[in-house]
């Protein structure tokens, strides 16, 4: 039994020294890249998000709202193309315009009620994502919005 532990101890020592030398001359990034390059397609998945808080409106009064798209897990949100689709029922008298990464709602509502509409945003890749170790989780997202117009 003693001989077994002695051999085990010697085996561990003989393994630690060469491994230490490898870490001394090779960066961890190189080792991880070589070992995991094929196994890991990306580190962070990016996906679009829509954010906006629309207030209520009043018939005959100016209304404005703003919904902004962003890209989760990306510091370069302006490097993507954003394609918007607005569908559903906007209040009569209120129109939308797309400016950069935002959907701007403006106008004077002419009817009261509760108006439900959806906005879909799809991002298009203008980056070389492989170099950044990023990839798409999903390329589009749809979110429901509600505007209540009072008399």
C-alpha angles and dihedrals in degrees: 000000000000091000091053093055091045090054091045091051091049091047093054092048092049089052097047097054097056091042090053090052090052091054090046094058102027125057121235088239091061092049094047091044092051095044100041105027093104096034098052118051094182142354101213125031114214125208137166125258132194120214130181140126111213118200127210122272137215127227110260095009125108113265129194134173137168131211117186130198122215136173117242115227096013126106090194103064092153090061093074130079112235120208115192131197119188117192137160129053120328117186110271107261094030119101134180133227129189116228118177105301096349142082110215119201119200143154142080114292112230098190135044124232144086113296122196123194139159133226121203121192125190123190122215121208114246093158133078094246095183091069091053094045087236127130139177118274089183129342099214142033134189125207131185120230131189130204119189115202118197129198 
